[in-house]
Amino acid sequence: MSFNANNYTVSIVLLMALTLFTAFVRMRKPLEHNWPFIYWLLIAVVSFRYPDDTFDPRVVLFGIAAGLLLRFEFLGGPAVNIMKAIELAVWAYILYTGFLIVTTA
């Protein structure tokens, strides 16, 4: 388990830090905040540009769908909590996969 600092691994570490920041923003700020939307656009670009090397695009699409449903307020009540849980699970996947990418690269 070592960290080899190159452009790719440092970019993944920055994405992991952005994931933590976005999770903090999602939990503390109103659902209409723009940071999670911008985050999901960035993660989508990365995961669809490098599908074999980074995150599974299917999992990322679940996160994008949950984020968009939260952003545009199609839901209310307990459904919001379910979408937040799905988004949280996808963030945990991104952090775990990013950790594996960084330590094995």
C-alpha angles and dihedrals in degrees: 000000000000136000116234105192111219133134093273099049094043089052090052091049089051090050089051090051090048088051091056091047092049092049089052091049092048093052097043106033131057118280091249092067114126101219096082090049092052090045093054091050090054094046090048092053092049096044095046094043093052105023096160097044104042137022128347106260092215091060091045090052090056088054093047091050092049091046093050093048089052094044097052095038101232089149138056141189118000093001089067090056091050091051090048089052091051091049090048091051091052091049089052089051091050092049093047094046091045090052090051092048093050096046097045099040 
